[in-house]
Structure formats: structure tokens, C-alpha cells
Amino acid sequence: MLEYVSGIITFSLIYVIATVGLAVFTGFTGLFSLGHAAFFAIGAYTAGILTYFYDVNFWAALTAGIAVSSLVGVIIGYPTLRAKLRSDYFAIATLGFGEAVRVLLENLDITQGARGLPGIASETTLPIVIVLTILVLWVARNFVHSRYGRAAIAVREDFVAAEMMGINLFQVRMRSLVFSAGCAGLAGGLFAHYVSFIQPGMFTAALSTQLTASVVAGGMGSITGPTVAAVLFVAVPEALRMASMWRLVAYGFLLVAIMVFRPQGLFGFREISWQSCVRCFRRKPAAAGGGAGE
């Protein structure tokens, strides 16, 4: 039972890493990406191939997965972001990119096509995933509060006004996309070395949709919201696995309920931080003291 719970937490945090990266891009620049499963797959296959065929160190393979995913993010982002595609056109372009990567993985010899890569070294552990999740959240939080993050928010609110104020639209969006692709690559590498088996069918548009749904349901403009939503969308179906197909129905109802009752997302634009928690605990004694004086 403990191992089962540990597995759900590990899966949840791996998806949190990918979702937080997408939240920085979609939530803070306003562009929807429907092809993030491709970056996830590139990270998984890069890290998996390096340890599977070449006995490369796990950490070096993980770093290579992040680097290759980020590089592919630059390659796909340069023409699409330079062309200033609108959100819907950009989403279609990324959807095509995701499908192209999946077909490519099914036809390359080194990926062993649809058979996939079985027996990848099991290196990912819960403590490793926890540490890397905290690191990604810290970097994402600093990015959002940096001048690039504030520029990204301005671009999301009104990209024409932001550009007139001198903000480099292409640069802001490209930085966000590269960070987002790197996070997806990291999540993919951890995923490959946790399940020890990957195949192209694991990285379809359904995965991209799940990541995007977590960002929207959590709240576009928040890091905390997508984090909570990613955990919910992994943990709830797993907890209801005994209910067979009804768990997918529950997943759908959960998403619909959030959109109906919280259209701005679970957290909207709010964040939970260490400072906010400390302020929350400090208010109680002050209130109690004030009441005694009266």
C-alpha cells in the first residue's frame, strides 16, 4: 500500500514539473500549446536512449533530455513566434508538431518504433522527484517575479500595448517557451526512468490536453493553481482505479465542475507562498491580543 501511494505521489510530481513549465508559458504569455507531449517525449527518449544504449550516467542523461527539449523548443518557437501567430493558430501549429514528433518516434530505428524501449534503468526515486519539483517551482516563481515575468504578464494582457511600451514580444515568449520545454524534458526523463518502459503511444495529444487542462483548471496566472490541479488530475483517477471506466467519468465531471464553479481556475491569480503562510499565522495572535485589550 505504501509503495502504491508513493507511486501516485511520484507520478503526480512528475506531471507537476511539466505542468508548471506549461503554466509559465501558457498562463503568463497567453499562448496555448497543444503539443507539449512532444517535449515530454523528447526528454524521455533522449534520457532513455542514453542510459539504455550507451550506459550514460542518469544525471547526465537527464541534463541531455532537458537540453535537447529546450533546443527543439527554440527550433519550433523561432518560426512560429517570429511570425507572431495568434493564440489559436499557434495552438494548431503546436498540435501538428506534437503529432509529427510522435510519428517520427514510431519510425526511427533507435527508438525501436512502436515496440518502445523496455528495461530502462529504474533511477527515478521519490526523494529525487521531490527535490527537483521544489527546484522547478523555485525557478518558476523567480521567473514570474522577474522583469521577464512582468513583461510576460503584460504580453498576456495586451500584446499590442506591451509592444508599444517597448517590450520585445518575441524574446519574452521565446524565453518562456524554452523554459517550458526544458521542464517538460525533465519530466519526460524522470518518467522514463521511473516506469522503465516508454513507447510513442504514451505521448499522444491526450497527454498534451491533460497538461493544458491542469493549467486552465488551476488558474492562468498562478503557479500554485496548476500545481494543485496537476496533482488532482493524476491522483483522483488513480484513487478511483477500482471503479474501472467510471474513474474517467469522474475525471470529466471534476473538470466540468471546476470550469462551472471556478471559471477563473482553482486559484485564479493567487499564489500560496511561504510569506503568505507566515502572515496568516502571525495575524491570529495579534487579533487575539487586540480582543483582550478591548
C-alpha positions as CSV (number, residue, x, y, z in Angstrom):
1,M,0.0,0.0,0.0
2,L,2.8,2.4,0.9
3,E,4.5,1.6,-2.4
4,Y,1.3,2.3,-4.2
5,V,0.8,5.7,-2.5
6,S,4.5,6.5,-3.1
7,G,4.0,5.7,-6.8
8,I,1.0,8.1,-7.1
9,I,2.9,10.9,-5.4
10,T,5.9,10.3,-7.7
11,F,3.7,10.4,-10.8
12,S,1.8,13.5,-9.6
13,L,5.1,15.4,-9.0
14,I,6.5,14.4,-12.4
15,Y,3.3,15.8,-14.0
16,V,3.6,18.9,-11.7
17,I,7.1,19.6,-13.2
18,A,5.7,19.5,-16.8
19,T,2.5,21.5,-15.8
20,V,4.5,24.3,-14.0
21,G,6.6,24.7,-17.1
22,L,3.5,25.0,-19.3
23,A,1.9,27.4,-16.8
24,V,4.8,29.7,-17.2
25,F,4.3,29.7,-21.0
26,T,0.5,29.5,-21.4
27,G,-0.5,31.2,-18.1
28,F,1.9,34.1,-18.4
29,T,2.1,34.8,-22.1
30,G,-1.4,33.7,-23.1
31,L,-0.4,31.3,-25.9
32,F,-1.8,27.8,-25.8
33,S,0.5,24.9,-26.6
34,L,-1.2,21.6,-27.6
35,G,2.0,19.8,-28.4
36,H,3.8,19.7,-25.0
37,A,3.6,15.9,-25.1
38,A,6.3,16.2,-27.8
39,F,8.7,17.9,-25.4
40,F,7.9,15.4,-22.8
41,A,8.6,12.5,-25.2
42,I,11.8,14.1,-26.5
43,G,13.1,14.3,-22.9
44,A,12.0,10.8,-22.1
45,Y,13.6,9.3,-25.3
46,T,16.8,11.3,-25.1
47,A,17.5,10.3,-21.5
48,G,16.2,6.8,-22.0
49,I,18.3,6.1,-25.1
50,L,21.5,7.5,-23.5
51,T,21.2,5.2,-20.4
52,Y,19.7,2.2,-22.4
53,F,22.2,2.0,-25.3
54,Y,25.2,4.0,-24.1
55,D,25.2,3.5,-20.3
56,V,25.4,7.2,-19.7
57,N,25.1,8.4,-16.1
58,F,21.5,9.1,-15.1
59,W,22.1,12.8,-14.2
60,A,24.0,13.4,-17.4
61,A,21.2,11.7,-19.4
62,L,18.6,13.9,-17.6
63,T,20.5,17.0,-18.4
64,A,20.8,16.0,-22.0
65,G,17.0,15.4,-22.1
66,I,16.4,19.0,-20.8
67,A,19.0,20.4,-23.3
68,V,17.5,18.6,-26.3
69,S,13.9,19.6,-25.4
70,S,14.9,23.2,-24.9
71,L,16.8,23.2,-28.3
72,V,13.7,21.8,-30.0
73,G,11.7,24.5,-28.3
74,V,13.9,27.1,-29.9
75,I,13.6,25.3,-33.3
76,I,9.8,25.2,-33.2
77,G,9.4,28.5,-31.5
78,Y,11.6,30.6,-33.8
79,P,9.4,30.4,-36.9
80,T,6.1,30.4,-35.1
81,L,6.8,33.1,-32.5
82,R,8.7,35.3,-35.1
83,A,5.6,35.1,-37.3
84,K,3.5,36.4,-34.3
85,L,0.9,33.7,-34.8
86,R,-2.3,34.3,-32.9
87,S,-3.2,32.0,-30.0
88,D,-5.4,29.7,-31.9
89,Y,-3.0,29.4,-34.9
90,F,-0.1,28.8,-32.6
91,A,-2.1,26.1,-30.8
92,I,-2.8,24.4,-34.2
93,A,0.9,24.6,-35.1
94,T,2.0,23.0,-31.8
95,L,-0.7,20.3,-32.2
96,G,0.9,19.4,-35.6
97,F,4.4,19.5,-34.1
98,G,3.3,17.1,-31.4
99,E,1.8,14.6,-33.9
100,A,4.9,14.9,-36.1
101,V,7.2,14.0,-33.2
102,R,5.1,11.0,-32.3
103,V,5.1,9.7,-35.9
104,L,8.9,10.3,-36.0
105,L,9.4,8.2,-32.9
106,E,7.3,5.4,-34.3
107,N,9.6,5.2,-37.4
108,L,13.1,5.6,-36.1
109,D,15.3,2.6,-35.6
110,I,17.0,3.9,-32.4
111,T,13.6,4.4,-30.7
112,Q,12.6,0.8,-31.7
113,G,9.4,2.1,-33.2
114,A,6.1,1.1,-31.7
115,R,7.8,-1.6,-29.6
116,G,9.4,1.1,-27.5
117,L,12.3,0.8,-25.1
118,P,11.8,-1.8,-22.4
119,G,14.1,-2.3,-19.4
120,I,15.3,1.3,-19.0
121,A,17.3,1.6,-15.7
122,S,15.0,2.5,-12.8
123,E,16.8,5.5,-11.4
124,T,14.0,7.9,-10.5
125,T,13.0,7.8,-6.8
126,L,10.5,9.9,-4.8
127,P,13.2,11.9,-3.0
128,I,14.8,12.9,-6.3
129,V,11.4,13.9,-7.7
130,I,10.5,15.9,-4.6
131,V,13.8,17.9,-4.7
132,L,13.6,18.5,-8.5
133,T,9.9,19.6,-8.1
134,I,10.9,22.2,-5.4
135,L,13.7,23.4,-7.6
136,V,11.4,23.9,-10.6
137,L,8.8,25.7,-8.5
138,W,11.5,28.0,-7.1
139,V,12.9,28.8,-10.6
140,A,9.3,29.3,-12.0
141,R,8.4,31.6,-9.1
142,N,11.6,33.7,-9.6
143,F,10.9,33.8,-13.3
144,V,7.4,35.1,-12.8
145,H,8.6,37.8,-10.3
146,S,11.4,38.9,-12.5
147,R,11.2,41.7,-15.1
148,Y,10.7,39.0,-17.8
149,G,7.8,37.6,-15.9
150,R,6.2,41.0,-15.6
151,A,6.8,41.5,-19.3
152,A,5.1,38.2,-20.0
153,I,2.1,39.2,-18.0
154,A,1.9,42.5,-19.9
155,V,2.1,40.5,-23.2
156,R,-0.7,38.2,-22.0
157,E,-3.0,41.1,-21.0
158,D,-2.5,43.2,-24.2
159,F,0.4,42.3,-26.5
160,V,-0.2,45.3,-28.8
161,A,0.1,47.7,-25.8
162,A,3.1,45.8,-24.4
163,E,4.9,46.0,-27.8
164,M,4.2,49.7,-28.0
165,M,5.7,50.1,-24.5
166,G,9.0,48.6,-25.9
167,I,8.6,45.0,-24.7
168,N,10.3,42.6,-27.1
169,L,7.3,40.2,-27.8
170,F,9.4,37.5,-29.5
171,Q,12.1,37.5,-26.8
172,V,9.6,37.2,-23.9
173,R,7.6,34.4,-25.5
174,M,10.8,32.5,-26.6
175,R,12.3,32.6,-23.1
176,S,9.0,31.3,-21.7
177,L,8.8,28.5,-24.3
178,V,12.3,27.4,-23.8
179,F,11.8,27.2,-20.0
180,S,8.6,25.3,-20.5
181,A,10.1,22.8,-23.0
182,G,13.0,22.2,-20.6
183,C,10.6,21.4,-17.8
184,A,8.7,19.0,-20.0
185,G,12.0,17.4,-21.0
186,L,13.0,17.0,-17.3
187,A,9.6,15.4,-16.5
188,G,10.0,13.1,-19.5
189,G,13.4,11.9,-18.4
190,L,12.2,11.3,-14.9
191,F,9.1,9.4,-16.3
192,A,11.2,7.2,-18.5
193,H,13.5,6.2,-15.6
194,Y,10.5,5.6,-13.3
195,V,8.3,3.4,-15.5
196,S,11.4,1.7,-17.1
197,F,9.4,1.5,-20.4
198,I,8.4,4.0,-23.0
199,Q,6.7,3.9,-26.4
200,P,5.3,6.6,-28.7
201,G,1.7,5.8,-27.8
202,M,2.4,7.2,-24.3
203,F,2.9,10.7,-25.7
204,T,-0.2,11.4,-27.7
205,A,-2.4,14.6,-27.8
206,A,-4.2,13.2,-24.8
207,L,-1.2,14.0,-22.6
208,S,-0.9,17.5,-24.0
209,T,-4.6,18.0,-23.3
210,Q,-4.1,16.8,-19.7
211,L,-1.3,19.3,-19.1
212,T,-3.2,22.2,-20.7
213,A,-6.3,21.3,-18.7
214,S,-4.3,21.4,-15.5
215,V,-3.1,24.9,-16.3
216,V,-6.6,26.2,-17.2
217,A,-8.3,24.5,-14.3
218,G,-5.6,25.6,-11.8
219,G,-5.8,29.2,-12.9
220,M,-3.9,31.0,-15.7
221,G,-1.8,33.5,-13.9
222,S,-0.8,31.3,-11.0
223,I,1.9,28.7,-10.3
224,T,0.1,27.2,-7.2
225,G,-3.2,26.5,-9.0
226,P,-1.7,24.4,-11.9
227,T,0.4,22.6,-9.3
228,V,-2.7,21.6,-7.3
229,A,-4.7,20.8,-10.4
230,A,-1.9,18.5,-11.8
231,V,-1.9,16.5,-8.5
232,L,-5.7,16.3,-8.5
233,F,-5.8,15.1,-12.2
234,V,-3.3,12.3,-11.5
235,A,-4.3,11.3,-8.0
236,V,-8.1,11.3,-8.5
237,P,-8.2,8.8,-11.4
238,E,-5.6,6.6,-9.7
239,A,-7.6,6.6,-6.4
240,L,-10.7,5.6,-8.4
241,R,-8.9,2.9,-10.4
242,M,-11.1,0.2,-8.8
243,A,-14.1,1.9,-10.4
244,S,-12.9,0.9,-13.9
245,M,-14.2,3.2,-16.6
246,W,-16.1,5.3,-14.1
247,R,-12.9,6.9,-13.0
248,L,-12.6,8.6,-16.4
249,V,-16.2,9.9,-16.0
250,A,-15.2,11.2,-12.6
251,Y,-12.2,13.0,-14.2
252,G,-14.5,14.6,-16.7
253,F,-17.0,15.7,-14.1
254,L,-14.2,17.2,-12.0
255,L,-13.0,19.3,-14.9
256,V,-16.5,20.4,-15.8
257,A,-17.3,21.3,-12.1
258,I,-14.1,23.4,-11.8
259,M,-15.0,25.3,-15.1
260,V,-18.6,25.9,-14.0
261,F,-18.0,27.0,-10.4
262,R,-14.5,28.4,-10.8
263,P,-14.2,29.7,-14.4
264,Q,-11.1,31.6,-13.4
265,G,-9.5,28.4,-12.2
266,L,-9.0,27.0,-8.7
267,F,-6.6,29.8,-7.6
268,G,-7.2,32.4,-10.3
269,F,-4.3,34.8,-9.9
270,R,-3.5,33.9,-6.3
271,E,-0.4,32.2,-5.0
272,I,0.5,30.3,-1.8
273,S,3.9,31.3,-0.7
274,W,6.0,30.9,2.5
275,Q,5.5,34.6,3.3
276,S,1.7,34.3,2.9
277,C,1.6,31.3,5.3
278,V,3.7,33.2,7.9
279,R,1.5,36.3,7.6
280,C,-1.6,34.0,8.1
281,F,-0.2,32.6,11.4
282,R,1.0,35.9,12.7
283,R,-2.4,37.5,12.3
284,K,-4.1,35.2,14.9
285,P,-2.0,36.3,18.0
286,A,-2.4,40.0,17.0
287,A,-6.2,39.6,16.7
288,A,-6.4,37.7,20.0
289,G,-4.3,40.4,21.7
290,G,-6.5,43.2,20.4
291,G,-9.6,41.4,21.7
292,A,-8.1,41.1,25.2
293,G,-7.3,44.8,25.3
294,E,-10.8,45.8,24.5
